[in-house]
Amino acid sequence: MTVTAIVGANWGDEGKGKMTDVLAVQSSYVVRFQGGSNAGHTIINDFGKFALHMLPSGVFNPKVTNIIGPGTALDIGVLLNELKALSARGVPSPKLIISDRAQIVLPVHRLFDELEEERLGNNSFGSTRRGIAPFYADKYTKLGIQAADLLDPARLRDRIERMLETKNVLLQHYYGQPSIQVEDWMPELLEQAEILTPYIGDTTSLLRKAYHDGDNILLEGQLGALRDPDHGIYPFTTSSSTLAGYATVGAGLPPYAIQNVIAVTKAYSSCVGAGPFVTELHGVEGEELRKRGGDAGEYGVTTGRPRRVGWFDSVATRYGCHLQGATSVVLTNLDVLGYLEEIPVCIGYETANGIIEHFPDTSKLEGIKPVYKQMPGWMCNISEIKRYDELPAAARQYISFMESEIGVSIEAISVGPRRDQVIKR
């Protein structure tokens, strides 16, 4: 019996989707437990290259039951488009169950997200404008719409009317926008409800039974530890907990269920969105790393925006692994660094009061400078290497140094975007 959480150690974009796809072969269930369509997981397998935003990354394995848990922000339009896209490219229809307690991202959530980002201008938080912050605000002010509400038209109408009472006041008097009527939404929602009905079920009971039966369950996180609203670089965070500690809540499992926490981190740093980023590179140096990063460069899967890139930050990653309770680490994109003679690694932060080796709160990150240790590069292509002992000595030295810095065992290394480009130690 194994319940494993796959989570990010950094700002997101670490490669969690690929590793979920790889490990899904050994799992009976893959569960999305938080977040919505605001981040994407890029996966390359025998079917081709895919960018998933709403579906769990186990959908390419026909033996896996994929679950959208009660802690997720369900964007119905994105979900249905992804299912159509999979079918159009020859992927067999996945086994999918949506928790009846999962809540729905509505058009007004996306509208408010866009209006607020535009209002904030240069002070915006770098939102993906997928409606996530307004969605979670409604969830916790008890205005949300659950998937089960879609199956009861009278209740659905009543819930929407209650939500629009406050929304319309804000739209008209704060944003200067026209009000929304319940009739504007009902036809489309009822049409979507008809399509979704076969997928909606009691996933909490299903996973409880699976756990007691000893089935392998994989909990797939979105974004990374530094985007967590409680422990991350607030306010430049997402609106749901990105930590493995929340995974059992968002999936519907007991808190003691998780036995393995795999934290994923890149061999360098990257992020999409605003906020402090100590090792960020600019100019030619940054553009070179961005261009070489990943399968098609470092660009956001959801937004298409150029990702901010920088050298590996062991201070931030050690903090992220600690928050996640990582039992092991997967290091991704090591192959990208093969063009460098020397590779800087951040081992501390220089502050006005001296050098620190702990990750401080957001207010103290402004003005901090990275302290680097230079590691020798290997100056060759390692993307087709299959065994750890076949890696160049400098690459193995780099891995060992990172492992000693973050204090968690690096048990697998990804050297390319394909499933077969993962080296186990």
N, C-alpha and C positions, 0 to 999 in steps of 0.2 A: 504494500500500500504506500503510494507516494503522492503527495501534493507538492507541486513545485511552482514557485512564483518567479516569473521572468520580469525584471524591472530595470529601470535605467539608473545609472550612478551619477549622471550629470544633468544636462539641460534638456535631454531628449535627443532624438536623432542618433542614438547609439548603435542601432542595428538589432533591436529586440524582435522585429517582425521576422527577420531571417532566422534567428535562433529559435523562435517559436515554431516556424515552419519545419526546421530541422528536427526539433524534439517532439513534434506532433506525431511522428511515426511511432513513438513509444507510448503514446497517450491515448486514453479513451475519450477524454473531454478536454477542450480548450475553451477557456472562459475569459471574456472581456469583463473587467470588474469596475472600471471607472472611465471618465472622459467620454468624448463623443467623436465627431468627425473632424475635430480641430487639429489632429495630427495624423500622419500617414505612416504606414509600414510598407517599405519596398521589399518585394519578394521576387526572386528569380529562380525558377524551377523548370521542370520538363515542359510545362505548359507555356512558358514565356516569362515576361516581366510584368509584374502587377504592382499597383499602389492601392493598398487597402486603407480605408479610413474608418469604416464602421464594422465590417465583418471581422471576426476573429481570424487569426492567421493559420488556423488549422483547416480551413475550408478546402485545401488542395488534397487532403488525405480523406478518401471516402470512408475510412473506418472511424473517423473522429466525429463525435457529436460536438458541435460548436454552440456555445451559449453566450447570449448577450445578457449579462447579469443585472440585478436590480440597481446596482450602483452606477450604471452607464447612462449617458445622455443619448437617447435613441433618435437619430435623424432618419426618418422614414424614407425620404426622397433619396438620400445618399445610399441607404441600405438597398433599396430596390434597384437603383442604377448599378450597383456593384454586382448584385445577383444576375442582372441582365448581361453585364459585361463578361462575367465568368461563363455563362451559357454560350454567348456568342463566340467565345474563344475555345470552346470544346471542353471546358472543365465540367465534370459531372456535378449535378445538383448536390450541394453540400447538405449534410444533416445539420439543421439549424433550429434552435429553440430560443425564443425571446421571453425573458421573464415577464410575467404579468404585472410585476411591480416596477419594471423599468419605466422611466418617465420620458415623455416625448419632447423633442426640440421642435418648437412651432415657428412659423414664419415671423411672428412678432419678436421672437428671441433674436433671430438674425438681423431684423430691422433695427432693434434697439442697439445691438452690438455695433452695427455700421454707423448709426447716428451718433453714438457716444464717442467712438474713435474719431469721427470727423469733428465733433465738438472739441475734443481734447487737442487736436492738431499735433504740434510738436511734442506735447506732453503725453501722447498716447502710450499704451502699454504694449503695442505691437500685436494686437489681437489678430487672430486668423479670420475674424468676422463670421464665424460659424455659429454664433449665438450662445456660446458656452457659459459665459459669466451671467447673462440675463437668465439663462435656463436654470442654473444652480441657485440664483437669487430667488426665483419663483419656487423652486423646490423647497427651499428652507423657510420661505414665508407661506408655505402650504397652499400655493396657487397652482402647483404642477398638475399635469395630466398623465395618469398612468396608462400603460398599455392596455390594462384590463378595462379602462374607461372607453376605449375604442369599440368594445363589444356591446356597449349599452348606450345607444344614441341619445336617450333622454338625459342620462347622467352626463354624457359628454357635452351636450349643449349647455347644461347647467354649469358645469365646471368652467367652460370657456367664457360664459357670460360673467361669471364672478371674476375671472382673470382680467377681462377687458374693462371692467369698471375702473380699475386703477390705471391700466395701460392707456386708455383713451384720454384720461386727464393729462398724463405726461406727454402723450403725442401732440395734443392740441396746444397746451399751454407752456410746455417746456421746449419741445422740439419744433413747434409750428407745423405739424403734419396733420393730415386728415385722420379722423377716427376710423376704427375698424368695427365692422358689424359681424356678429356671429355667423350670419348667412354667407359671409365672404369665405369662410373656412369649411363649413360643414360638408358640402358636397365632396370636396377633395378628401377630407379626412375619412368620410364614410367609404369612399372608393378605396382608399389605402387600407382601411380596416378590413374590408372584404378580402384583400390580398394577403394581409398579415395574419388573419384569424388562424390558419392552420399552423402557424409558427409559434403562437403565443401559448405559454403554459407555465406550470408551477415548477420553475427551475430549482428553487430552494429544496423542495422535497426530493427532486431527482438527484441533485448533487449530494444531499444527505445520504441517500441510499447508496450512491456510487462510492462515497467515502467509506461507509461501513462495509461495503462489499470488497473494498481493497482495490478499486480501479485507479489507474493513474490519471491524475487531474493536473492540467497545466493552466496556471492563472497568468494571463497576459496583460502586463501593465502598459500604460501610455505615458509619454513624456518621461521625465527623470526626476530624481530626488530634489534637485535645485529649483524645480518648478512647483514643489509642494507648497500649498498656501500657509502651512504652519511652520515649516522648517526650511523653506527655500528662500529665494532672493525677493521676498515680498516687498512691494506689490507687483513685481514683474513675474507673477506666477500664474498657474492655471487655477481653476476654481474647484477642483476635486483633488483628493489626496492621491499622490503618485507613489505612495510608499507601500511596501509589502505588508506592513501592519494593517493597512486598510483592505487588503485583497480579500480576506475572509469575509469582511463586512459586505463589500461590494459584490461578492459572489454568492454569499449565503451559506458559508461554512463556519464551523466553530473556530474560535481564535487559536486553538492549539493544533489545527489541522496541518498547517504548512510545515514541512520537514526540510525543504531545500529552498534557498533564495539565491537565484542566479542574478547577479548584477552585471549588466552589460556596459562596457565603456569602450570608447575608441582609443586608438593609439595616439591620437592628437585630440584637440577639443573642437567642438562645433556647436552652434545653436542658432535657432531662428527666433527672432523677437528681441524686444528691448531688455535692458537691465545690465548690471555690472558684469564684465567678462574680463578678468584680470589678464589673461594671456593672449588677448585678441591681437591678431596681426592685421596690418593695413598695407595698402600700396601693392607693389609688385610681389613682395614676399607672401602676402595674404592671398593674392589672386592666384599665384602659382599653386599653393596648397589647395585652394578651393577648386581649381580646375582639375587637379589630379584626384581629388577625393571621391570615393564611392564609384559606382558604375558609370555615372554620367556627370560627375562633379557634385559639389556640395550646394544643392538647391533644395528648398523646402518641398516636401512631397505634397503638402496641402496647398501652399501659397505660391510655389514656384520662385519665392524670393531667394536671392543669394544668401546662403548661410554665413554667419560670422564664423571665422575659423581662428584657431590659435594653437599653440603648443600644448602638450599634455600637462594638465594641472593636477599634480599629485595631492595638493592641499584640498582642493574641491572634491576630487575623486575619493580620497580617504574619508572625507566627511559624508559624501553620498553613500558609500559602502556601509559606513557605520549606521546611518539612518535606515538603510534598507535591511540591516541585519544580514548582510551577504554571507552566505556559506561558501560561495565560490564566485569567480569572476570570469566572464568571457571577454576577451580583448578582440576588437574588430578593426578592420582597415589597416592592419599592420603593413600590408603590401604597398600602401600609398606612400610610405616614407622612404621607399627604395631609391629615391633620387638625391638624397641628402648625404653629404660627407659627414656632417655633424648634426645631431638632433638635440635641441634644447628641451629640457624637462624642468618644469617649475617645481621647486622643492620648498619654497617659502614665500612669504609676502613681506616686502619692505614697507614699514609704516613710519610715521613721524616719531614713534616711540621705540623703534627697533624692528628687528625681524621676528615675525611670528610664523608658526607652523600649523595653526588651527584656522578654520574657516569662520570668519566673524559675521556678525549680523550685517544686513544690507547697508545701514548707515555708515559703517566703517570700511566698506569696500571701495568707496569713491576715493580716488587718489592713490590707492595702493599700487605698488610696482612689484612685478614678479621677480623672484630670485631664481636664476637658472643654473642647472648643472648641464654641461655639454656631454652628450653621449656619442660614441662613434657610430657613424652610419654604415650600411652594408653595401650600398651602391650597386644593387642588382635586383632583378625581378624574382620575387619569391612566390608568385601567385599560383604556381603549379606544384609547389612542394607539398607532400602529403604527410611527412613524418617530422616530429619536433626536432629530432637529432640531425635532420638534413638541413635545417635552417642555418644560415651563416652564423658564425660565433657572435658577431656584433648584434644580430637580431635577438639571439638568445640572451645576451648580456642585457639588452634593452628590456626584455620581458622580465628578467630576474630583478633588475633594478626597480621597475615599476611595481612588481609584486612586493618587494621589501618596503617601498614607500607607502603603499596603500594598506598593507597588513592583511591581505586576503589572498588566498591561493588563486592564481590564474590557471584554470584547468582546461581552457580551450582558446584557440587563436584562429580568427578568421582572416584569410589572406585573399579574399575575393568575394564577389556577390553570390556565387552559386552555392548550392547545397553541399557539393563535394569539396568546397574550399574551406573546410574547417579542420584544423589540426588539434587532436586531443593530446594532452601531455600525459 
